[in-house]
Amino acid sequence: MEPEPESRSPRAVPQQQRQPTAPAGAGAGGGGARDAFFDNAKYLAIVLVAMGHAWEPLRGDSRAAAALYITVYAFHMPAFIVISGYFSRSFDASPNRLKRLITGVAVPYVIFEVAYTVFKWIADDDPDYPISLLDPWYLTWFLIALFVWRLTTPLWKTVRWPLSLSLAIAILASVSPDIGDDLDLQRVLQFLPFFVLGLVLRPEHFRLVRRREARVLAVPVFAAALLFAYWAAPRMNAAWFYRRDSAQELAAPGWTGAVMTLAMFGCSVVLVACFLAWVPRRRMWFTALGAGTLYGYLLHGFLAKGSRFGEWYDAQWLHTPLGEIAVTLIAATVITVLCTPPVRRIFRFAMEPEMKWAFKAPRPDADGSHPGSSRGSGPQNCPPGGAGTPDARPPCADSGRRQQTPYRGGP
């Protein structure tokens, strides 16, 4: 674990730069102060992810459930990816950050790819299903995508029009049926613009969506989105929102891939902004759970898939309005429990392994300090963060060089 930044005397800190320190337990690994806004956003988004997975088997019998499903899928993963991109701005491919990328993203990918496959062998009675690190199964696609996106971060910080370039790549992917399933590249490329959007966003952009006017405007926008989704539910293929197939693979003309990529990107960005507008800015009872969303994301996959393998949804009462409400509440409760500190302590060996034995000792800098230390790194008044990673913070705007903060992956 990296050392905490050195504290400065309160007299030396301008009033507008002072930030409250999060209570112990707010961030995994003691990564420093966290911004409650982003932790709240992560928790609320992961609850929507779990609800969406719970609603999926109900769509055929309930147009309302289908409308909710489409609306949520239009923005829940884009919201995670935008926040992950925002907190990846300081990624510079230094040895320390590469180590954290491997232990916090690549290793959990391997572990859960194997674990999910073994679970399928047992729960689905499918012992012949192969283990393949090249073909992510179910939720592990996000880990391999995050690994690729973060590795390319220096590129996006170099080019002149990163968002336009990423959109062009996403459009090309949407009309390229020959890309195949290796590393789920369709999703990696089609979701790429949201990650790049996060890279180019600045704190002032998030302050805009926190304004009262944004919250007021978000209400009719969400209402219109739900009405459109209710109309579109029986007419639209929801697979467009998964972004795992080209237009041709969805039995649509190739040109629709370009149109849908741009239209869905615009709609998703608007809904993400509306979602963030209603995220509480102060500490709530669930704020600390925002540090454990990667745990909830990956662990709830066993229950989501187990419910299909075990045919739990065959019970007719689940397809009634009361049953749908019950499923929604159960999903929210389960994902909340899976984000709690006790669960994180149990599964930390798989999600946040230190693996000191696998890496060389860091070489000291010219001033004798080690990478990641606060010595010689200039002012240490970083704004609190905590978004795409359990304990990441945004880069210091006022430091002499980028601060090496703990760096892990996750929704």
Disulfide bonds with the S-S distance in Angstrom:
Cys382-Cys396 1.76
